[in-house]
């Protein structure tokens, strides 16, 4: 019934009963008795196991005559921004200095509790924490604007002024009514004081949606430095290592590279793009750099074994080290560690789940096959 291999039905049924969000993008459940199909996290009443069929995508469910559920809206990407929230998000993105209180939300016809629930569920923080992060992120940018000449940071301690904008001006431009309040908020989010921004950096982070589930992405001064599925194994460890390597602090915010990344990923999943052209920042040891650069050389639609990857690097005995370093790759899909498989041809070692690795290879192989015909 399905070309894509799905997990065991008992596993999928348990996920459906438990509303397990880690199975978003893995399957859709079609209910025989109602004629509708749902995502794994649907809150509607759960059916008996014998009354459920499973499909890998919405197209398959629709082709078998099932209708999309009106509760969980399976035709929309999981976690997609709802219509009632779009205007608010647009305003705070364009004007991060705005302080929006509960009464401001009510004047917009938006229930503050509804906003809080959405941000906690999708970002793990409150709406107010998110807007504060945006203001701090903007402030950091203002303080560091044109802040380097020949790699050296220019400061003027006597005037409490970085080469960018003065701290006092930045505080008020960021929506703060007192310098002390600004200093306290700035230190809380960045781990440093406004006058000491030359010694650290903000790594702008956001969340984006893909057909295989939500991802977290971050950008440094050089380019995209993180792109991972949010349920990736040891994601917290990856974030901690990256923060130390870049001497930075993750702060939610907006960046023009996020728009470009979202566009390129969309084209990739729509089979319109086979090679990414977005700048990357890949901090790591010399060996790690060598391994990740070799991953970037694996052609779209093709795979290689860990042994072949090691041999291509002129390090045939370093297979285990290569495999370990592949697992430390922090930029999924673009740095295609999913194209490396076991010597016996089996799928192994993918921290975001072997089912995602399989889906990515199926997507690339199908397009590659079509181009060869």
Number of C-alpha atoms within 10 A of each C-alpha: 10 10 9 15 13 15 15 8 13 10 11 23 22 13 18 24 17 14 17 15 17 16 20 21 23 24 22 26 25 27 22 15 10 12 14 17 29 27 29 26 20 22 14 11 7 15 16 12 15 9 13 18 18 22 22 20 19 22 11 16 22 15 9 12 12 20 19 21 19 13 11 17 14 23 16 14 16 21 16 12 14 10 8 12 13 10 12 15 14 11 11 17 17 10 16 26 21 18 15 14 11 14 12 12 15 11 9 12 10 16 13 16 11 10 19 15 15 19 16 12 12 15 16 13 14 17 20 16 14 19 22 24 23 24 31 31 26 20 26 22 18 21 24 21 13 14 18 14 9 5 7 9 15 16 18 11 10 6 9 12 18 24 17 18 19 18 22 18 15 23 25 15 17 24 18 20 11 11 15 12 11 24 19 14 19 22 14 13 19 22 17 18 18 27 17 15 18 18 11 15 24 26 26 24 23 19 18 19 18 17 16 18 20 22 18 17 23 26 25 19 13 10 15 23 22 23 23 23 24 18 16 15 15 12 17 11 11 16 17 13 14 21 16 10 12 19 13 19 21 22 22 24 25 19 15 8 15 22 11 13 20 14 11 20 20 16 14 18 16 12 14 12 16 17 12 15 11 13 13 17 16 22 14 17 9 8 13 19 15 14 23 22 14 17 21 16 12 17 13 17 17 12 20 18 19 22 21 17 23 20 14 13 16 10 14 14 11 16 17 12 16 23 22 14 18 23 16 17 23 24 21 18 16 21 22 22 28 27 24 27 21 15 13 7 11 9 17 15 17 20 21 19 15 14 19 18 23 16 18 18 19 15 16 19 16 12 18 16 10 8 8 6 5
